[in-house]
Every structure is written in structure tokens, then in C-alpha cells.
Amino acid sequence: EYKFPPAFAWGTGSSAYQTEGGWQSGGRGLSIWDAWSHTPGRVAGGAVADAAADHFGRWRDDVRLLHRMGVPYYRLSLSWARIMPAGVGAVNEDGIRFYSELIDSLLRHGIRPVVTLYHWDLPLPLQLEHDGWLSPRTAAAFVAYASLCFERFGGRVLHWLTLHAPAQHAVNGYARGEHPPGRTVAPTREPYLAAHNMLLAHALAAARLRKMQAARPTDQRALISLGVHADWREALSGSEADADAAQRSMAFTLGWMAAPLYTGAYPPAMRAALGDALPSFTAEQAALLRNSSDFFALQHYSTLMVSRPNATFPPLPETSFYAAEGVRWHSTRGARKNSLGWDIAPFGLYKLLKHIDETYQPRGGIVITESGFPSRGDDAAPHEATRDTARVCYLKRYLQAVHRAMGEGVPVRGYFVWSLLDAAEWEHGFGTRFGLVRVEPGTLARQPKASAVFYTRAVKAGGFNASDGECNATTQAAPRFRAEGAQLQAVVNASRGGTPSLEVSRTMLLRTVRLAALAGQQARYEAEQGDFAAARQWDSKVARLVSGAERQKRQLAKRVEQQQPAEAEAAEAAEVEV
């Protein structure tokens, strides 16, 4: 039984561009994603989010759906272009009214809104006129937009996220070229500048909120944070070189955003690797950044293993954005992959939570504001597409990891499943779906999946039940290994003082082979749990047992050759069976 505290914040979420639709309705301006998706070849299948899941037209039904699910928190994002079509200047009151009515409806239904101000959908004029996040003018425009939102929705919204996953946004847009603005001209510099400006935008917006609500009683002040996306990085081997590579990789994947928020500076490993390609903060900026988040907002999906580059896995080209990190990535041992090729490794979330707590001791604790499971977005019949047992298993196993971390004192305050609805999944279009609720292609009708049923029950019960090994790829084999080993030892002891018969020799070989198989299963189990030191110990057992079995097989074959033909024929038949 996995029970969570009564105050644990259960939630789900969505983003404006991915779900709202209504791209030319209600006075909304264009965003960079509107221009990007309407450019041929940018999005899989030529998909556009003009209608998306039509949350803009069906939000009342979606709020009622959330209410029936019993989810007490809902994370939504605001479309900057719907509120300020040009990104600056004139305010679209129809957009303000839309979000105001949505927030009021959520509150009437007992659902607390957690509002993300920016989820990658920059107003297009800011990109065209200022080069987007490469310019500090965009950061200044964001602060003005954030201040407007604090003023219009403040008092009703008590939890804010300034920006969603700035590092991921910067890499995808300014290094890989897979997201707008699609820049790849300076992949070793521009991503760091864009992310730097987003960090400053967050710090300035957080300072503005705190100033605006300074007169309120402490328990009535809104909390604010920045969404930090991070995978866990596990050393490929037990070597010191790979351990150092894992630490350096964590500095790049987590520390890039987290370190400035808690120390006011980038990680030393990044500064050493990047030099002046990594911007610097002034003393005033560092002071604004330091402790600018009231809680740690973590967005997590997957885990990778890393190693130091070597002859087998040489360093990446210097022109690659990832070269400075100085590691090579590998699939996670023992992990299955989801439809996007990401490793499913719950132990990574457990280790990441422990690492964040030990490294940053975040005040307000940690809230997992995004975590979910993608599946292929086909047009299967609704009754088939809603049987998302793999997503149910993902939620169970990742929530078990959260429960384990909490049991060891990590202050995890909540978990938000991504996402409420099937939606437009960025460059993947509608070919990938994260939703707890299916959105029927064409009609856009909503139908809760099995994962929604599981999550509803977990929320209402404050937890869930799961048997040992449920949903795991492997089960523990150590007890069977010990029992089988004891039986083999008994056979060996009984044959001491003389040469064992052929029958006894065959029994010993069979049991040795079984032990090797069980040791291999236990090694896979330990890897799935994230205990790679134990996995390597079991690997050593496998190697010794396989070597022993091969030696026994050769000895048995030699003895068989020395038998009478009839007896040899029978022995060979038995050997084939072995």
C-alpha cells in the first residue's frame, strides 16, 4: 500500500498552444508555434494546432471533467499572444476575460489553478522584431506581461510558474532547430544566451510579484517558481571516470537552471567547459536569482546512462551543442522505452529527488509539476485506445519512486500528471499522445482512459495498492538462486570422495545452468531498481557460473566418449536434452 499525506498536491495539466485551439478567435495574436506549424515540413504529418483539443470552446466541459476526476490542482498555461497580441502594449480584454472565467470556474469546482505564464508560445512579433529570447528586450516584455497577469488574476491564483523548461526550449529552438525559431547557426552560444535571458525574466517577474503582494499576510501570498526540466544521469560503469562524467552531466542537465535559482551562478563544471560562451550574472542579477523560487518545480520523464568518451565512444564534434558536456550517452540498462524512445526508469526519479534535496535544500519542498507517458496517437477504436495499461504502470512505478523518496525524508509536496488531454505534441503533431483523457480525432469528444480511472481512484484514496514486482520487466530471483545453490551444494557434498556418476554429473550441470539463468535475472532486476553496483556483482556471478558450466560440459563429454556405445548413445541423448 502506497499512501501519501493528506496535503499532498495531486494534479494534472495542459498548455495553451497544445490544447486551446481558437488560434484566430477572441482577439488572439499569432505565436511562433503558429508560424512554425504552418510551415511545411516542420511538424510530423503537417499537423497544426489551429483547433488542437478545442479547450477554448470546451473549457466548461473540461472543468467538469476535472471535477469528476476529483483532481484538486490543475496546471494550465496562459497564451501570451491571447492576452497581449503583439507581446507588448495593447491588452486583449477578451483574452483576459477567457482566462478569468476559466480560473473562476476552476475555483467554484474546488480546483486550485497553477498557472504557467509561458509555455514556449512566444508572440510572433517579439521573435520577428527582437530575435526572441536572444534579446533582453524580450525578457523585459515578459516582465510587463507577467505583471499584468499578477494584477488581473492575483488573489485567485496562488501558485505561479514563470516559464516552462527554459533550457529545453533554448536547446530545441537555438541548437537543434527542431522548435521555433529553428536556429542552428551558433549552437554552442545562442542556447546559453537564450536561456540566460529567460532566467533573468523569471527573476525579475518573481521580484515584481513579491513587491506587489508585500502588504498581504504571509499565508495569503502567492508562491512562484520556474519549471526545471531534468533527466537523471547514471554512470555507465563503476569507474571513477564514468562517475565524474555522470556528475558533470547532471551539472549540464539540472544545474544549468537550478544552480542559478539557488546560488546565483552557473555550475562550476559548465563555466570551466564553456568559458565566455556562458553568459555571466551581475551581482544585482545574482541576488535577484538567488532563492527566487518558493518551491522546486521539477519536470521529469526519463534517465540516461553516461560514460567518459573513449576509443569505442569518441568525443562529439566540437560544433555539437552537446560536446561541451564531455560525455557520451547510453540507453539505461534494464529499462523499457516509450514511443518516443525515452527510457522508462523510475529509479531515476527517486535518485533525482534525493539529489535535488541534498544539493539545493529547496525551501517549500519539491513539486513534480510534469511527468507522464507518451503513446502512439493512432486512430484505433476508442475502446482500444483507452486501455492504456502501459501508462497506468508508468504512473504506479513513478509514484512508487516518489513514495520511496518521501519515506527517506525528501520533501516532495505534489505530483502533476502530464497531461489531462491528448493534444498537439509539438514537432510530433498528433502522432504522440500523453493524455489521461482521449480526444477523439475529428469530433474531439473526450473519453477517460484506464489511466484516468486509476488516477481518479488514487487521488480520492490518497494512494494506491501495488504488488511487489507489478509492472516490472523482471522479478526478484535471489531467493530462488539461494535455494537452487543449496541444492547444488548438497549434490556436490554427496559426491565427495569419489568420481560422481554420469547421472549426478548431468544433475550438477543442469543446476549450474539454472543458477546462471537466475543470476542473470537478478542482475536485470537490480538494474531495473537502479542498483547498478549490485547488478554488476550478479553479472560476475553469471560469468563464473557460465564458465563453470562450460567446464563441466567438456568434462561430461569426455566421460561420455569413454563409455560403451550403447551407454554412450543414451548419454548423448541426455546431453542433447541438457
C-alpha positions as CSV (number, residue, x, y, z in Angstrom):
1,E,0.0,0.0,0.0
2,Y,1.4,3.4,-1.0
3,K,-0.3,6.2,1.0
4,F,0.5,9.8,0.6
5,P,0.0,12.7,3.1
6,P,-3.4,14.4,3.1
7,A,-1.8,17.6,2.0
8,F,-0.1,16.0,-1.0
9,A,-0.9,18.0,-4.1
10,W,-2.4,15.7,-6.8
11,G,-2.8,17.4,-10.2
12,T,-2.7,17.2,-13.9
13,G,-2.0,19.9,-16.5
14,S,-2.1,21.2,-20.1
15,S,-0.6,24.1,-22.1
16,A,-2.3,26.8,-24.1
17,Y,-0.9,26.1,-27.6
18,Q,-1.2,22.3,-27.3
19,T,-4.9,22.2,-26.2
20,E,-6.7,25.5,-26.7
21,G,-7.1,25.9,-30.4
22,G,-9.1,29.0,-31.3
23,W,-5.9,30.4,-32.9
24,Q,-7.7,33.2,-34.6
25,S,-10.6,33.6,-32.2
26,G,-11.2,36.0,-29.3
27,G,-8.6,38.6,-30.4
28,R,-5.6,36.2,-30.0
29,G,-2.4,37.2,-31.8
30,L,0.0,34.8,-33.5
31,S,2.7,32.9,-31.7
32,I,5.9,31.4,-33.0
33,W,4.3,28.0,-33.0
34,D,1.5,29.1,-35.3
35,A,4.0,30.2,-37.8
36,W,6.2,27.2,-37.3
37,S,3.5,24.6,-37.6
38,H,2.1,26.2,-40.8
39,T,5.5,25.9,-42.4
40,P,5.6,22.7,-44.5
41,G,7.9,20.0,-43.1
42,R,8.2,21.4,-39.6
43,V,5.7,19.2,-37.8
44,A,5.1,15.5,-38.4
45,G,2.2,14.9,-40.7
46,G,1.8,18.6,-41.4
47,A,-0.3,18.8,-38.2
48,V,-1.3,22.3,-37.0
49,A,-2.9,23.2,-33.6
50,D,-5.5,25.6,-35.1
51,A,-8.2,23.7,-33.3
52,A,-6.0,21.4,-31.1
53,A,-8.3,19.9,-28.5
54,D,-10.6,22.9,-28.6
55,H,-10.2,23.7,-25.0
56,F,-11.0,27.3,-26.0
57,G,-14.5,26.3,-26.9
58,R,-15.0,23.3,-24.5
59,W,-13.3,24.6,-21.3
60,R,-16.5,24.4,-19.3
61,D,-16.8,20.7,-20.1
62,D,-13.1,20.2,-19.3
63,V,-13.5,21.8,-15.9
64,R,-16.5,19.5,-15.1
65,L,-14.3,16.6,-16.2
66,L,-11.6,17.6,-13.8
67,H,-14.2,17.9,-11.1
68,R,-15.5,14.4,-11.7
69,M,-11.9,13.1,-11.5
70,G,-11.5,14.8,-8.1
71,V,-8.2,16.4,-9.0
72,P,-7.6,19.2,-6.6
73,Y,-4.9,21.1,-8.7
74,Y,-4.8,21.9,-12.4
75,R,-1.8,23.3,-14.1
76,L,-2.7,25.5,-17.1
77,S,-0.7,27.9,-19.2
78,L,-1.7,31.3,-20.5
79,S,-1.3,32.3,-24.1
80,W,0.8,35.4,-24.0
81,A,-0.5,36.2,-27.6
82,R,-4.1,35.8,-26.4
83,I,-3.6,38.4,-23.7
84,M,-1.1,40.8,-25.4
85,P,-1.3,40.0,-29.2
86,A,1.8,42.0,-30.0
87,G,3.7,40.8,-27.0
88,V,3.8,44.3,-25.7
89,G,1.4,47.3,-25.5
90,A,-2.3,46.7,-26.1
91,V,-4.2,44.3,-23.9
92,N,-6.8,42.0,-25.4
93,E,-9.6,42.2,-22.8
94,D,-11.4,39.2,-24.5
95,G,-8.3,37.1,-23.6
96,I,-8.3,38.4,-20.1
97,R,-12.0,37.5,-19.8
98,F,-11.5,34.0,-21.1
99,Y,-8.8,33.1,-18.5
100,S,-10.6,35.0,-15.7
101,E,-13.8,32.9,-16.3
102,L,-11.7,29.7,-16.5
103,I,-10.0,30.4,-13.3
104,D,-13.3,31.3,-11.5
105,S,-14.9,28.1,-12.8
106,L,-12.0,26.0,-11.5
107,L,-12.2,27.6,-8.1
108,R,-16.0,27.1,-7.9
109,H,-15.4,23.4,-8.6
110,G,-12.8,23.2,-5.8
111,I,-9.8,23.1,-8.2
112,R,-6.8,25.3,-7.5
113,P,-5.2,26.7,-10.6
114,V,-1.4,26.5,-11.0
115,V,-0.7,29.0,-13.8
116,T,2.3,28.9,-16.1
117,L,2.9,32.2,-17.7
118,Y,5.0,31.0,-20.6
119,H,4.9,27.5,-22.2
120,W,7.0,28.1,-25.4
121,D,4.4,30.1,-27.4
122,L,6.2,33.4,-27.7
123,P,4.1,36.1,-29.5
124,L,5.4,36.2,-33.1
125,P,6.2,39.9,-33.2
126,L,8.7,39.6,-30.4
127,Q,10.6,37.0,-32.5
128,L,10.4,39.0,-35.7
129,E,11.4,42.3,-34.2
130,H,13.7,41.4,-31.3
131,D,15.1,37.9,-32.2
132,G,13.0,36.4,-29.4
133,W,14.9,35.2,-26.3
134,L,18.3,36.3,-27.7
135,S,17.3,39.8,-26.7
136,P,16.9,41.3,-23.2
137,R,14.0,43.3,-24.6
138,T,12.0,40.0,-24.8
139,A,12.8,39.5,-21.1
140,A,11.6,43.0,-20.3
141,A,8.4,42.4,-22.3
142,F,7.8,39.2,-20.4
143,V,8.1,41.0,-17.0
144,A,5.4,43.6,-18.2
145,Y,3.2,40.7,-19.3
146,A,3.7,38.8,-16.1
147,S,2.9,42.0,-14.1
148,L,-0.4,42.4,-16.0
149,C,-1.3,38.8,-15.2
150,F,-0.4,39.2,-11.5
151,E,-2.6,42.3,-11.4
152,R,-5.6,40.8,-13.2
153,F,-5.6,37.3,-11.7
154,G,-3.8,37.8,-8.5
155,G,-5.6,36.8,-5.3
156,R,-7.3,34.0,-7.2
157,V,-4.1,32.3,-8.4
158,L,-1.8,31.3,-5.5
159,H,0.7,29.2,-7.5
160,W,2.6,30.6,-10.5
161,L,5.3,29.1,-12.8
162,T,7.0,31.8,-14.8
163,L,8.5,29.8,-17.6
164,H,8.3,26.1,-18.7
165,A,11.6,24.3,-19.1
166,P,13.7,27.2,-20.4
167,A,16.8,25.0,-21.0
168,Q,14.9,22.6,-23.2
169,H,13.2,25.5,-25.0
170,A,16.6,27.0,-25.7
171,V,18.2,23.8,-27.0
172,N,15.3,22.8,-29.2
173,G,15.0,26.3,-30.7
174,Y,18.5,27.6,-30.8
175,A,20.7,24.5,-31.2
176,R,18.8,21.5,-32.6
177,G,16.5,23.6,-34.7
178,E,13.5,21.3,-34.1
179,H,11.3,24.0,-32.5
180,P,10.9,27.7,-33.4
181,P,12.7,29.8,-34.2
182,G,14.7,26.9,-35.7
183,R,18.1,28.4,-35.4
184,T,21.2,26.3,-35.8
185,V,23.8,28.9,-36.8
186,A,25.5,29.2,-33.4
187,P,24.6,26.0,-31.4
188,T,27.4,26.5,-28.9
189,R,26.5,30.0,-28.0
190,E,22.9,31.0,-28.7
191,P,21.2,28.4,-26.5
192,Y,23.1,29.7,-23.5
193,L,22.2,33.3,-24.2
194,A,18.5,32.5,-24.7
195,A,18.3,30.5,-21.5
196,H,20.2,33.3,-19.7
197,N,17.6,35.8,-20.7
198,M,14.8,33.5,-19.7
199,L,16.4,33.1,-16.2
200,L,16.6,36.9,-15.9
201,A,13.0,37.2,-17.0
202,H,12.0,34.8,-14.2
203,A,14.0,36.6,-11.6
204,L,12.6,40.0,-12.4
205,A,9.0,38.6,-12.6
206,A,9.4,36.9,-9.2
207,A,10.7,40.1,-7.7
208,R,7.8,42.0,-9.2
209,L,5.2,39.6,-7.7
210,R,6.8,39.7,-4.3
211,K,6.7,43.5,-4.4
212,M,3.1,43.6,-5.5
213,Q,1.9,41.4,-2.6
214,A,4.3,42.6,0.1
215,A,1.4,44.1,2.1
216,R,-0.6,40.8,2.2
217,P,-0.4,38.5,5.2
218,T,2.2,35.8,4.6
219,D,-0.3,33.0,4.3
220,Q,-2.2,34.9,1.6
221,R,0.8,35.5,-0.7
222,A,1.1,33.6,-3.9
223,L,4.1,31.2,-4.5
224,I,6.2,31.4,-7.6
225,S,8.7,29.1,-9.3
226,L,10.3,28.2,-12.6
227,G,9.8,24.8,-14.3
228,V,13.1,23.0,-14.4
229,H,13.2,20.0,-16.7
230,A,15.8,17.4,-15.8
231,D,16.6,13.7,-16.6
232,W,18.7,11.6,-14.2
233,R,22.2,10.7,-15.4
234,E,23.6,7.4,-14.2
235,A,27.3,6.3,-14.5
236,L,27.6,3.5,-17.1
237,S,30.2,1.7,-15.1
238,G,31.7,1.7,-11.6
239,S,34.8,3.5,-12.8
240,E,35.8,6.9,-11.4
241,A,35.9,8.3,-14.9
242,D,32.2,7.4,-15.5
243,A,31.2,8.7,-12.1
244,D,32.8,12.0,-12.9
245,A,31.0,12.0,-16.2
246,A,27.7,11.5,-14.5
247,Q,28.3,14.4,-12.1
248,R,29.3,16.7,-15.0
249,S,26.3,15.6,-17.0
250,M,24.0,16.5,-14.0
251,A,25.5,19.9,-13.9
252,F,24.5,20.5,-17.5
253,T,21.1,18.9,-17.4
254,L,19.9,20.0,-13.9
255,G,22.4,22.6,-12.7
256,W,22.1,24.8,-15.7
257,M,18.8,26.1,-14.4
258,A,18.8,25.0,-10.8
259,A,22.1,26.4,-9.7
260,P,21.3,30.0,-10.6
261,L,18.0,29.8,-8.8
262,Y,19.6,28.7,-5.6
263,T,23.2,30.0,-5.7
264,G,23.0,32.9,-8.2
265,A,25.6,31.4,-10.5
266,Y,26.0,28.6,-13.1
267,P,27.7,25.3,-12.1
268,P,31.5,25.5,-12.0
269,A,31.6,22.5,-14.4
270,M,29.7,24.5,-17.0
271,R,31.9,27.6,-16.5
272,A,35.0,25.5,-16.9
273,A,33.8,23.8,-20.1
274,L,32.2,26.8,-21.8
275,G,34.3,29.8,-20.7
276,D,32.8,33.1,-22.1
277,A,30.3,31.2,-24.2
278,L,28.3,31.0,-21.0
279,P,27.0,34.5,-20.0
280,S,27.6,35.9,-16.5
281,F,25.3,37.5,-14.0
282,T,26.0,40.8,-12.4
283,A,25.9,41.0,-8.6
284,E,22.5,42.5,-8.7
285,Q,21.2,39.8,-11.1
286,A,22.7,37.1,-9.0
287,A,20.9,38.5,-5.9
288,L,17.6,38.6,-7.7
289,L,18.0,35.0,-8.9
290,R,19.1,33.5,-5.6
291,N,16.1,31.9,-3.9
292,S,13.8,33.4,-6.4
293,S,11.7,30.2,-6.4
294,D,9.4,29.4,-3.5
295,F,9.4,25.7,-4.3
296,F,11.3,23.5,-6.7
297,A,9.2,22.8,-9.8
298,L,10.5,19.6,-11.4
299,Q,9.6,18.3,-14.8
300,H,10.9,14.8,-15.3
301,Y,10.5,11.9,-17.8
302,S,13.5,9.7,-18.3
303,T,17.0,8.6,-17.4
304,L,20.2,8.1,-19.4
305,M,23.5,6.3,-18.6
306,V,26.7,8.3,-19.3
307,S,30.3,7.5,-19.8
308,R,33.5,9.3,-20.4
309,P,34.4,9.4,-24.1
310,N,36.8,6.7,-25.2
311,A,38.0,4.8,-28.2
312,T,34.7,3.0,-28.5
313,F,32.6,6.1,-27.9
314,P,34.8,9.1,-29.1
315,P,34.0,12.7,-28.2
316,L,31.3,14.5,-30.1
317,P,32.3,17.1,-32.8
318,E,33.2,20.5,-31.3
319,T,30.4,22.0,-33.4
320,S,27.8,20.0,-31.5
321,F,25.9,21.7,-28.7
322,Y,26.4,18.6,-26.5
323,A,30.2,18.5,-27.0
324,A,31.0,20.8,-24.0
325,E,29.3,18.3,-21.7
326,G,32.1,15.9,-22.4
327,V,30.2,12.7,-22.0
328,R,28.6,10.0,-24.2
329,W,25.0,8.9,-23.6
330,H,23.8,5.3,-23.5
331,S,20.4,3.6,-23.0
332,T,19.6,2.7,-19.4
333,R,20.2,-0.9,-18.6
334,G,17.1,-2.8,-17.7
335,A,14.8,0.0,-19.0
336,R,12.0,-0.3,-21.5
337,K,11.4,2.5,-23.9
338,N,8.3,4.5,-24.6
339,S,7.0,5.5,-28.0
340,L,9.4,8.5,-28.2
341,G,12.4,6.2,-27.4
342,W,12.8,7.6,-23.8
343,D,13.9,5.1,-21.2
344,I,11.3,4.2,-18.5
345,A,13.4,4.2,-15.4
346,P,11.5,5.1,-12.2
347,F,14.7,4.7,-10.1
348,G,16.0,7.8,-11.9
349,L,13.2,9.9,-10.4
350,Y,14.0,8.6,-6.9
351,K,17.7,9.4,-7.3
352,L,16.9,12.8,-8.8
353,L,14.7,13.8,-6.0
354,K,17.4,12.8,-3.5
355,H,20.0,14.7,-5.4
356,I,17.9,17.9,-5.6
357,D,17.2,17.8,-1.9
358,E,20.8,17.1,-0.9
359,T,22.2,19.7,-3.4
360,Y,19.8,22.6,-3.1
361,Q,17.6,22.0,0.1
362,P,14.8,23.9,-1.7
363,R,12.5,25.9,0.6
364,G,8.9,24.9,0.0
365,G,10.0,21.4,-1.0
366,I,9.7,19.8,-4.4
367,V,6.6,19.6,-6.6
368,I,6.8,17.4,-9.7
369,T,4.9,19.7,-11.9
370,E,5.2,17.4,-15.0
371,S,5.6,13.7,-15.5
372,G,3.9,11.5,-18.0
373,F,3.9,8.7,-20.5
374,P,3.6,9.1,-24.3
375,S,1.8,6.6,-26.5
376,R,1.3,6.4,-30.2
377,G,-1.5,8.6,-31.4
378,D,-3.2,6.3,-33.8
379,D,-6.9,6.3,-34.8
380,A,-7.7,3.0,-33.1
381,A,-11.2,2.4,-31.8
382,P,-11.9,4.3,-28.6
383,H,-12.4,1.2,-26.5
384,E,-8.9,0.0,-27.6
385,A,-7.1,3.4,-27.3
386,T,-8.4,3.9,-23.8
387,R,-6.9,0.7,-22.5
388,D,-3.6,2.4,-21.7
389,T,-2.2,-0.2,-19.3
390,A,1.4,0.9,-20.0
391,R,0.5,4.4,-18.8
392,V,-1.1,3.0,-15.7
393,C,2.1,1.1,-15.0
394,Y,4.2,4.2,-15.6
395,L,2.2,6.1,-13.1
396,K,2.3,3.4,-10.5
397,R,6.0,2.9,-10.8
398,Y,6.9,6.6,-10.8
399,L,4.6,7.3,-7.9
400,Q,6.3,4.4,-6.0
401,A,9.6,6.2,-6.6
402,V,8.2,9.4,-5.2
403,H,6.8,7.5,-2.2
404,R,10.2,5.9,-1.6
405,A,12.0,9.3,-1.7
406,M,9.4,10.8,0.7
407,G,9.9,7.8,3.1
408,E,13.6,8.8,3.2
409,G,12.8,12.4,4.1
410,V,12.7,14.1,0.8
411,P,10.0,16.9,1.0
412,V,8.0,16.1,-2.2
413,R,4.8,18.1,-2.0
414,G,2.9,17.1,-5.1
415,Y,2.8,15.2,-8.4
416,F,1.2,16.5,-11.6
417,V,0.5,14.0,-14.5
418,W,1.2,15.3,-18.0
419,S,-1.4,15.7,-19.4
420,L,-5.1,15.9,-18.9
421,L,-6.0,15.7,-22.6
422,D,-4.5,14.2,-25.8
423,A,-3.1,17.3,-27.5
424,A,-0.8,18.6,-30.2
425,E,2.6,17.3,-29.2
426,W,4.9,19.9,-30.6
427,E,7.1,18.6,-33.6
428,H,5.4,15.2,-33.2
429,G,2.0,16.6,-34.1
430,F,-0.8,14.3,-33.1
431,G,1.3,11.2,-33.6
432,T,2.1,11.1,-29.8
433,R,-0.4,11.3,-27.0
434,F,0.1,11.9,-23.3
435,G,-3.5,12.4,-22.2
436,L,-5.3,10.7,-19.3
437,V,-8.3,11.5,-21.4
438,R,-8.6,10.5,-25.1
439,V,-9.6,13.3,-27.6
440,E,-11.4,11.6,-30.4
441,P,-9.9,12.6,-33.8
442,G,-12.4,14.6,-35.8
443,T,-15.2,15.0,-33.2
444,L,-12.8,16.0,-30.4
445,A,-15.1,14.1,-27.9
446,R,-13.5,13.3,-24.6
447,Q,-13.2,9.8,-23.2
448,P,-11.3,9.0,-20.0
449,K,-8.7,6.2,-20.4
450,A,-7.9,3.5,-17.9
451,S,-5.1,5.8,-16.6
452,A,-7.7,8.4,-15.7
453,V,-9.7,5.8,-13.8
454,F,-6.6,4.7,-11.9
455,Y,-5.5,8.3,-11.1
456,T,-9.0,9.3,-10.0
457,R,-9.1,6.4,-7.5
458,A,-5.5,7.2,-6.3
459,V,-6.4,10.8,-5.7
460,K,-9.6,10.0,-3.8
461,A,-7.9,7.3,-1.7
462,G,-4.7,9.3,-1.2
463,G,-2.7,6.5,-2.6
464,F,-2.9,3.1,-4.3
465,N,-2.1,-0.6,-3.9
466,A,0.6,-2.4,-5.9
467,S,2.0,-5.9,-5.5
468,D,5.8,-6.5,-5.4
469,G,7.1,-6.6,-9.0
470,E,3.8,-5.4,-10.5
471,C,4.6,-3.7,-13.9
472,N,8.3,-4.6,-13.6
473,A,10.1,-6.1,-16.6
474,T,11.7,-8.7,-14.2
475,T,11.0,-10.1,-10.8
476,Q,13.5,-10.8,-8.0
477,A,15.3,-14.2,-8.4
478,A,17.7,-14.0,-5.4
479,P,15.6,-16.3,-3.1
480,R,15.3,-19.0,-5.9
481,F,19.1,-18.6,-6.6
482,R,19.9,-19.3,-3.0
483,A,17.6,-22.4,-2.9
484,E,19.0,-23.7,-6.1
485,G,22.5,-23.1,-4.9
486,A,21.8,-25.0,-1.7
487,Q,20.5,-28.0,-3.7
488,L,23.6,-28.0,-5.9
489,Q,25.9,-27.8,-2.9
490,A,24.0,-30.9,-1.4
491,V,24.7,-32.8,-4.6
492,V,28.4,-31.8,-4.6
493,N,28.7,-32.8,-0.9
494,A,27.1,-36.2,-1.5
495,S,29.6,-37.0,-4.3
496,R,32.8,-36.1,-2.3
497,G,35.4,-38.8,-2.1
498,G,34.8,-40.3,-5.4
499,T,34.0,-39.6,-9.1
500,P,30.3,-38.8,-9.5
501,S,28.2,-40.9,-11.8
502,L,27.2,-39.6,-15.2
503,E,23.7,-39.0,-13.8
504,V,25.0,-37.0,-10.9
505,S,27.3,-35.0,-13.2
506,R,24.4,-34.2,-15.5
507,T,22.4,-33.0,-12.5
508,M,25.2,-30.8,-11.4
509,L,25.5,-29.3,-14.9
510,L,21.7,-28.6,-15.1
511,R,21.7,-26.9,-11.7
512,T,24.7,-24.8,-12.7
513,V,22.9,-23.7,-15.9
514,R,19.8,-22.8,-13.8
515,L,21.9,-20.8,-11.4
516,A,23.4,-18.8,-14.2
517,A,19.9,-18.0,-15.6
518,L,18.7,-17.0,-12.1
519,A,21.7,-14.8,-11.6
520,G,21.1,-13.1,-14.9
521,Q,17.5,-12.5,-14.0
522,Q,18.6,-11.0,-10.6
523,A,21.1,-8.7,-12.4
524,R,18.4,-7.4,-14.7
525,Y,16.1,-6.9,-11.6
526,E,18.8,-4.9,-9.8
527,A,19.4,-2.7,-12.9
528,E,15.7,-2.0,-13.1
529,Q,15.8,-0.9,-9.5
530,G,18.8,1.4,-10.2
531,D,21.3,-0.6,-8.1
532,F,24.0,-1.0,-10.7
533,A,26.7,-2.0,-8.2
534,A,24.5,-5.0,-7.2
535,A,23.8,-5.7,-10.9
536,R,27.5,-5.8,-11.7
537,Q,28.0,-8.3,-8.8
538,W,25.4,-10.5,-10.2
539,D,27.0,-10.2,-13.6
540,S,30.2,-11.5,-12.1
541,K,28.3,-14.5,-10.7
542,V,26.8,-15.1,-14.2
543,A,30.3,-15.1,-15.8
544,R,31.7,-17.5,-13.2
545,L,28.7,-19.9,-13.5
546,V,28.7,-19.9,-17.3
547,S,32.5,-20.6,-17.2
548,G,31.9,-23.4,-14.7
549,A,29.1,-24.9,-16.8
550,E,31.2,-24.9,-19.9
551,R,34.0,-26.7,-18.0
552,Q,31.5,-29.3,-16.7
553,K,30.1,-29.8,-20.1
554,R,33.6,-30.6,-21.6
555,Q,34.3,-33.0,-18.8
556,L,31.0,-34.7,-19.2
557,A,31.5,-35.0,-23.0
558,K,35.0,-36.6,-22.4
559,R,33.5,-39.2,-20.0
560,V,30.7,-40.0,-22.4
561,E,33.2,-40.8,-25.1
562,Q,34.8,-43.4,-22.9
563,Q,31.5,-45.3,-22.3
564,Q,30.3,-48.4,-24.2
565,P,28.5,-47.5,-27.5
566,A,25.0,-48.2,-26.1
567,E,25.6,-46.3,-22.9
568,A,27.3,-43.5,-24.9
569,E,24.2,-43.3,-27.2
570,A,21.9,-42.9,-24.1
571,A,24.3,-40.4,-22.6
572,E,24.4,-38.3,-25.8
573,A,20.6,-38.2,-25.9
574,A,20.6,-36.9,-22.3
575,E,23.3,-34.4,-23.3
576,V,21.1,-33.1,-26.1
577,E,18.3,-32.5,-23.5
578,V,20.7,-30.6,-21.3
